């Protein structure tokens, strides 16, 4: 754990998970029978006849409970297999060996800790998602043999955990679908601050989709509700998300104001994880404003926080930021050294999202050097990882780097695929609707126009190959409605 707030959170989960469970109906009946025998004096012969019946009933209930769990696990594994996830399906089936010792409170505890690990450390996301989904399926299909799997508040927290994992993986559409399902349940929405929890995550999903006009109202509402209820940790998270929105809208003053509010709340709680995120975003804001001195200060501060708490992921993120600062300062060798160190830190954490960002940073630096073969090498490594993560924004940004390298190397098929790809995906996620996105779009259309002039009659064939490759990527990332039409240049 990286801070006292982490320990407090785990303690809260443990206290809820280890709350004494209510005895089953047959256990209550047997306990009453024992009291009756003690005070009324039923002959021992009659009691000896009843005990085997009780044991038979208990074994039958346990058998039916295992059947229910095994059936649910098998159905979920089959769903994963049909979705092209054989390894996850095998992991679910492997868990069938432990159904005899299944305990709802323990599984709830495991699911919450896995979700927290997935969100804070970007690790074990799929395991967390599968564990939560199984619990929710068992809850949905429960019978009196299985017993209670949690209160409505417990179920709400698990479903919000699924939303958080989807947002952490930048799967905004999936997050929105999960939020719609939560809103459709009166039992869940009647829980304390459920409306604020849903609005916080809805705002985050809108930001990921560049739906900035839709993001502000729910985030402001979440901030007000959490603040009024005295939930400082959640209020800080909502202020942090609001700061991200204003940074996207180039409202730097408003962004810094919200980050300051979040930082104050995180500091009061001793939440180092929150502080490192605020510091990272202040650094990125300074980078965008071309204030490299301030950016370096914040990245170095993040690096200090990370080293003090043993947060390797935060350390790697700071190193990637410092590598970007060095690149913009023209210190390319230093940038490559820092990014390479970040690669190793992310690899130790098994953080594929971070690893992909570090590879992308290296590709950017090698384009600037210029060393286009190395840029192409690291860019393709980043692209493969972003595709596996289904990170559409990561794929789009990486294609932008790869487009520049492929054009310079005159690798025509690659140049066609990556240039059309970055235009297509930026349009899909709505990035081109931002000021920076519009600027990048014009530059990419100029690249496509230049490529068309150079390719001549072969242009249409290159575009057909690019469209086929983009459809393959869309299928792999499960994008059903990707428009791969070629812009008129």
N, C-alpha and C positions, 0 to 999 in steps of 0.2 A: 504493500500500500504506500502511496506517495504523500499522504497528509493525514492529520487527525480527522479531517472531515470524511475521508475515505473510511477510517475505522469506525466513526460514528454511524456512517451509512450501513456498513456491514453489520454493526451491532443491532441497528434497528431491524434489518432484515432477519437476523438470527432470532431476535425476540419474537417477531411475528411468526416466523417459520416454526419455532419450537414451542409455540403456545400449546398447552395440553389439548389433545383432540378429544371429542366427545366419544364415549363408548358406543359400540354398535348396538342394535336393538337386541340381538341375541345375548350379548354380554350383559346388558341391563337386566334382561329376563333371568339369566342365570344367577346374577347377584341377588335379585329379589327372592329367587327360589332358595338360595342359601340362607337368607335372613328368615324366610318362612320355616325352613327346616329347623333352624336354630331355636326359634321361639315356640313353634307349635309341636315339634318333635315327630316329624315323619319318620317312620322306621327306616333303618339303614338299608334294608332290602329294596325299598321303593327308590331310595336315592341312588343305589347302585344301578338300578334299571334306567334311571333318568340320565345319568352321566354319559353313557355311550350314545344316547340320542343327541345330547348336546354336542358331543365331539363330532358326530356324523354331520350335524347341521353346520358346525364351524368349518369342517373340511369342505363341505359343499359350497359354502359361501366363498371360501378362499379359492376354490376351483373356478367358480363363476367369475370372481374378480380377475384372476389370471387370464381367463378366456377373453374378458372384455379388454384388458390391457393389450394382450397379444394381437387381438383382432384390429384394434386401433393402430398399433404400431405397424402391422403388416399393410394395412390400407394406406397409411401415410408413406411407407417405404415404396409402395407401388406407384403412388402419385409422384414421388421424387424420381423414380426410375423412368416413368413416362415423360418427365420433364427433362430428361437427359442428365440426371445427377446420380449416377450409379454408386459413387463412393459414399455420398451422403445416405443413400438408401441402405448400403451395407452397414454403415455405422448405426442406423436406426434398428436394423434387424439384430445387430450384435447386442443391443440393449435388452433384447427379449430374454436373455439369460438371467436377468435380475428381477423379473416380474414377481417372483415369490417374495421378495423383500421390498416391494414397492410401498412407498409411504408418501402421501400427498404433500405433507409439510416439508419433507426433505427435498422432494422434487421442486417445490416452489422456491425453496432456498437456493437450490442449484441453478434454477432458471434466472433468478434475480442476479446472482453473482456473475453468471455467464453474460447476461445482458450488460451489466456494469462494466465487465472486462471488454466486451465488444465495443462499447461506446467510448470508454475512456482510453483504452489502449489499442483499439483497432485490431483486436485479436479474437479468434474463435467466433467470428460472427455467424458462420453457418451452424456451428454446434449450438450456439445460443438460440438462433432462430428455430432450429428443429426441436430443441427441448421445450421452448415456449409453445410452439404449434402443437406438439403432442399433448401437453397439459391442457391446452384450450380445447382440443378435440375430445379428450377424455371428459372434460367438464361438459361439453356440448352433448355428448352421447352417454352421459353417466346414467347408471341405474342404482337402485338401492343396495346392490351387492358391493359397489365400489366405495360408496360413502362420499362425503363432501370433499371437494377439491379446493375450496377457498371461498371467501366472501366476495361480494361484487367488487369491493375495493381491490382485493387481490387480483381478480380477473382484469380489472381496468389497468392496474399497473403492469401486468404481463402484456396486455395488448398495446399499451403505450410503449413498452420496451421494444416490441416489434417495429413500431413506427420509428423509434429512435435509431434502431439498427438500419432501417431502410434509408433514413436521412443521412446517417453516417456513411453509408455506401453510395450516397448521391442518387438513390433510386426514388426520386421525388414522386413520380406517378404512382408507384406502389404505395408510398407513404400516404398519399391522398386517398387511395382506395381503402386503406386500413382505417383512416380517420373517418371516412364516410360510414364504415361499418360500426364504429364506436358511436357516432352520432345517432345511428338508427336504433340504439339500444337504450330505452328509458332507464333501465336498472343501472347502467354504467354512467349515464349523464346526470343521474340524480346524486352521484357521489360528490363529496365536498371538493370544490374547485375543479371539477371535471371539465367544465366549460373553459376555464383558463388553460388547463393542460392541453386541451385539444387546439385552442387558438394559438398557443405558443408553437406547436408543431406545424399547424397549418401555415403560419407565417414563415417558418423555416423552409417548408416545401415550396412556397411561392417564390422565395428568394432563389432557391436552386433552379427553378424554372424561369427565372428572370421575369416573373409576374409581379413586378415591383409595386404596381398600383394596387394590387390585391393584398400585399403583405403588411402594410403599415397598420391598418385598422385592427386586425386580430392581435398583433403584437402589442399595440398600445393598450388594448383591453386587457391582455394577459398581465402586463406590467401593473395596471391599476388594481386588478383583482388580487394578485399575489401580494402587492404592497399592503393593501387594505387588510388582508388576512395575516400579515406578519410572516409570510413565507419568504424570508430574505434570499435563500438559495435559489428558489424558482424565480423570484423577481430579478435576481442578478442574471440568470440565464435568459430571461425575456429581454432585459436591457442589452445584453450582449448580442442577441439576435437582432434587436433594433439597430444597434451600432453597425452590424454587418449590412443591414438593408441600406442605411444612410451612406455607408462606404461605397456600396454598389451604385448608388445614385449620385456619387461625387459630392455628397454633402459632408465634407470632411469635418466641419465644425460640429455639426449635429452628431456625427459618428463618434468623435472624440468625447463629447459630452456623455453619451450613453455608455461608452467604454469606461469612463471615469466612475459612473454610478455602479456599473458591474464590478469594477475593481475594488471599490469601497466595500461592497457587500462581500466579495470573496475574501478580502483582507480581514474583515471582522469575523469571518467564520474559519479563518486559517486554511482556506481552500487553495492550495498551491496549484492544483490542476486547473482551476478557473483562472488564477493569476497568470499562468503560463500562456493560456489561450488569449487572454486580453493583451498581454505583452506582444505575442506573435502578431495579432491583428493590428496593433498600433505600429509595429514595424512594417507590416505590409502596406498600411496606409501611408506611411512616410516614404516607402519605396515608390508608390504610385505618384506621390507628389514630388518625386525626384529629390527628396531631402535625404541623401545617402548617409549623412552624419547621424541624423536622428534614427534612421533605420538601423544602422549598425549598433547604436546604443541599445535599442530595444531588443534586437536579436541577441546581443551579448548578455543583456539582462535575463532574457529567456534561457539562455545557455546556463547562466549561473543558477537560476531556479532549478533547472533540470538536473544539474550535477549535484546540487545540495540534497535533492530528494531521490536521486537514483532513477529519475524518469528518462529512460533511454529514448523513448519515442519523442518526448519534448526536446531532448538534446539533439536528436537527428533533425527535427524540424527546424531548430535554431541554426544548425549547420547548413541546411539547405538555404535558409534565408541569408546567412552570411556569405554563402557561395554566390548567391544572386547579387548581393551588394558588391562583392569583389569583381564580379563580371562587369557590372555597370561602371565600376571605377577603372576598368581596363586592366585589372590584375588577374589575368586569365589563369595563370598557373596556380595562383592561390585559390581561385574559384574551383578549379578541378580537384585540388587537394582536399578542400572542405567538402565538396560534394561526394568524393570517394569515401571520406570518413563517415559521411551520413549514410551512404550505401551500406557500410558495414554495421552501423548502429541499427538501421532498419532491419537488416538481415538477421541480426541477433534476436530481434523482437518478433521475427516472422511477420512483419508488417508489410504486406504486399502493396497496399495503397501508398505508404510512405516510400517504399522502394521504387515504385513507378515514378513518383514525383522527383526522386533523386536522379533517376536515369534521365528523366525529361530535362532536368536542370543541366546535367552533363551535356545532353544533346544541344541545348541552347548555347552553352559555352563553346562547344566545338564548332558550331556555326559561326560564332563571332570570331573564332581564332584566325583564319578559317581552316577547319579540318573536317571536310564534308563526309568522308567515309566513316570517321568516328561518330560524327553527328548522326549519320544514318543508322549505325550500329546501335547506339544507345537509345535513339528514338524508337527503333523497332522493338527493342526490349521493353521500353515503357509502354508502347502501344499494345503489345501482347498482354501485358499485365492489366492495363486499363480495360481491355476487352473482356478479360476473364472476370474482372470486378464489376463489369457492366457500368462503368463510370463514363457516361456519355461526354461530360465536360472534359474529363481527362483525355479521352480519345480525340476530341476535337482539337484541344490545345496541342497535343502531340503531333497530330497530322499537320498542324501549321508549321511546326519545326521541320518535320520530314519533307513537307512540300518544298521548303527553301533549299534543303540539302539535295533533294532529288533533281530539282530544276538546275542547280549549279553543276551537278554531275551528269546531267543530260540522260538520266534514267527515265525514259519517256513514260513507260507504263506506271512506274512508281509516282512520277510527277503528276500524271493525270489523276491517279487514284487519290493521292493525298491532297491535291489542290481542290478537286471536286468534293472530297470528303470533308475538309474543314469548312467549306462554304455550306454544304448540306447540313452538317451537324450543328453548326452555329445557328443556322436558320431554325433547325428543329428545337433547340433548347431556348431560343429567343434571345441569344446573345447579341445578335445584330441589331436589336432594338435599343441597346445601350449606346452611349456616345463612343465608348472605346470599340464596341462591336461594329458600329457603322464605319469607323475609321479602318478597322481591320478588313471589313468586307470589301471596301473600295480597293485596298491593296491586293486582296486575293483575286478580285475580278480582273485587276490589271495583270496579275500573274497568269491567269487563265487566258486572257486576251493575247499575251505575249507567247504563251505556249501554243495557242491555236495558229498564230502566224508562223511560228517555227515548224510546227508539225505538218502544216499544209493539208493535203488530201488524207493523210493518216489520222487526222484529228478525231474523226468520227469513230474510227476503230479503237483508238485509245480511250475515248469516252465510254464506248460500249464495254470495254474491259473494266474500266473504273466503276461503272454502274453495277456490273456483276459482282465485283469485289465488295462494294458497299452493301449490296443486298446480303451477301454472306455475313458480313459484320453485323448487320441489323438483325439477322436471324439468330446469330450467336448471342447478341445482347438482348434478344427478345423485344426488339422495336418493331411493332406491327405496321406502323404507318409512316415509314421514312420515305419522303419524296426525294428521289435521286435524279430528278430531271436536271438537264444541263442548262445553266443560265445563258441567256442570249447575249453573247459577246461579239 
